[in-house]
Amino acid sequence: MPQGHVKQSRTPGLFDETPSTTYSRLVTSERYRRIMQILAQRQPDLTILAEDVYKPHNLSAMLRSCDAVGIGLVHAIDPTGGVPTFNETSAGADRWVEVRVHADFAEASAQVRDQGMQLLAAHFSDRAVDYRDVDYTRPTAVLFGNEKRGVSHQAAARVDGHVIIPMLGMVRSLNVSVATAVILFEAQRQRREAGMFERPRLSPEQINAQAFRWLFPREAAVREARGEPFPGVLEDGTYEG
């Protein structure tokens, strides 16, 4: 041994793994905790219907607001601009919020009504009320129209009520993505005051399934294609079996 060199001893166990392996497990475990925290606050009885919102960046921004208030599923009705993939506007929200595409309003509205939701439209009319005067603690779906025409006349006639955001300036309306954020954050405020974020609204089975899809997307796709059940996700970010 060269003079002046001291051989280092080490305790076996903690440092037996390579640094990259240890780091990877720590990241996976932290990701698991974050995902479980998000799923514990998801609001399965709150959603939006985007009727032919044809600019992808607007739909992306709407998804971002939905994710922020705890919505995990939204409905897009005949989106002529297509459903956006990841871009800077959504900040990746499209990976965490499911977009269910429908051919028309009748199909989309039937699905939310089957879940017992009140269906409101962000729409100017004689019967429209201030958006803050609505009870969003009830199961609720809010319909937003496209950038040019707003909510279609056919859809406006078939909802339970209309809501408006009072405008005090010369401009009569907000951008559809901004209007979505304004209304949804009022819904979040009401639900938070009612304690609806204090306990999970999804079942343990639903939480486990979604956590598995997010943590192991490729494995989840294979199992779903085969009709196989998902295994239980463990606290270290791995799964059973």
N, C-alpha and C positions, 0 to 999 in steps of 0.2 A: 504494500500500500504506500503511495507517495507520502513523503513527510508533510505534515500539516493537514492531511485529509482525514476527516472524522466520518466513519461509516454511520449513516443514519439508520436507526431502527424504527419500525412502525408497528402499530397495533393492528392486527388483522380485523376485518369486519367492515367498518364504515367506509374505509378507503379501498376496499378490494375491487369495487366497481370502477370503471373508467369515469373520469369527470363528465364526459358527454352523456353517459348513461344516467348518472345521478341527476344531472341538470335536466335531462329529458323527463325523468319521472317527476321531478319537482314542478316542471311546467305543466305536465299532464294533470297532476293533482290540483294545481291552482286553477287550471282551466275547468276541471270538473266542479270545483267549488263555485266558480263564477256561473257556470251553466245552471247548476242547481238553484242558485240564488235567483237567477232570472226566471226559471220555470216556476219557482214558488210564488212568483208575483204575476204570472200570466193571467189575463182576464178572458176566459173562453166565451163569455157571454157579451163581449163588446167587440164590434167590428165595423168596417166600412165597406161600402159598395162604390167602386169607381166606374161611372158610366161613360165608356168611350173616352177616357182621358188619353188623348192621342200623343202627347209629348212625353217621351220616356223619362226625361229628367223630372217632370212633375210627378209622375207615378213613383219614381224613385224617392223623391222628397216625402211623399205621402207615406211610403213604407217606413222611412226613417222615423217619422212622427209616431206611427203605429208601434214600432218596436219600443220607442221611448216611453210610451204610456202603458205598455204591457199587453199589447195585442199581438197574437201569434198567427192569426189567419185573417186575410183580407180577400175580398171578392172583386175581380175585374170583369166588367161587362163589355164584351166585344171591343177590346183595346186595339184600335186600328194602327197605333204606333208600335204595338207589340209590348210584351212584358220585358222590362229592362233587366239586364244582368248587372254585375257589379260595376259601379261607377262612383265618381267622387261625390255626387249628390246624395246617393243612398248611404255612403260610408259603409257599404257591405250589409246594410239592413236586409237586402233581398236574400241573404243567406240564412237569416234568422226568422224571417216572416214568410209564411207560406202564402203564395198567391194562387187562388183558385179562379180559373178563367171560365166564364159562362157565355153562351151564345147570345143571350138576351136577358132583359130585366126580369121577365117572368120566371126564368129558371133560377136566377140568383135570389130573387125575393122569396120564392118558394122554399129555398134551402134555409134562409135565416128565419122565416116564419115557422118552419118545422121545429126550430129550436126555441120557439116561444119568445122571439125578440120583437120589440116594437121597432117599426121601420120609419125613420124620419128622413126628410130630404132637406138639404141646405138649398133653399129655394125662395125667391121673392114671390109673395102672393098676399092676398087679403087676409088669409088665415095664418100667416107666418107669425111666430112668436120669437122673442129674444132667446137666443141659444142658451142663455144662463137660466131661463125659467123652465127648463126641461129636467126631469128626473132621470139622470144617467145611471143611477144605481140599479135601475131595472135592466133586464137584458135588452140591449140596444144595438141596432145597426143604423149607420148614418150614410145616406146616399149623397154622393157628390157628382155633379155633371161635368161635362168637358169644358175646355178652355174657351170655346166660342159661344156655344148655345146654352151652357148650363145644363141643368136637369131637363130631360125631355118631358114634353107635356103628358105623354102616356104614362111615364113613371111617376110624375108629380101627382097624377090623379089617383094613383094606386098605393100611396103610402099613408101612414097613420097621422102624420103631421109635418108641418114645414117649420124650419128654424132659419133665422137670419142673424147676421152679425151687424149690429147697428153701426152705421158709417156717419161720422160727423163732419166730413170734409166734402170736397167736390167729387172725389172718386166714389163710385157707387158700390164697388165690390173689391174683394181681395183676390189675389191669385189662388187657384184651387188648392195648391199645396199649403199655402199660408192659412187659408180658411180651415183646412183639415186640422192643422196644428192647433189653431185657436180653440176649435170645438172639442177636440180630443183632450186637450189639457184641462178644460173645464170638467169633462167627464172624469178624468183622473183625480182632480181635486175633490169632486163629490164622493168618489169611491174611496179615496184615502180617508176622508172625514168619517165615512161610514165603516171604516175598519176592514175594507174588502181586500187590502193588501197584506193583512196581518197573518193570514193562513193560506195555504195553497188552495187554489180553486180547481186545479187539475187533480185527477186521481193519481195515486202512486204509480199505477201501471202506465198512465199517460206520460207522467214525468220521466219514468225510466225509458220508455220508448223514444221520446224526443231527445233525451240526453244521449242515448245510443246513436241516434241518427247524426247528431252534431259531432260527437266524439269520433265515431267510426263510420263515416258516410259510405265508403266503398263496401265495407262488410254489411252495413245495413241494407244497401241496395241489392246485394246478392241474396241476403236472407229474405227480403221482401219478394224478390222475383221468384224464389223457391217456395214461398208461403210458409217460411219457418219463423217461429217466434224469436223475439230478441232476448238475449240473456240479461241477467241483472248487471247493472253497472256498479262497480265497486268504488269506494271512496278514494282510492289511489288513482282513479282514472282508467283502470283496466276493467275487464268484465269476467264474469264467471265462466268456467269451463275452459 
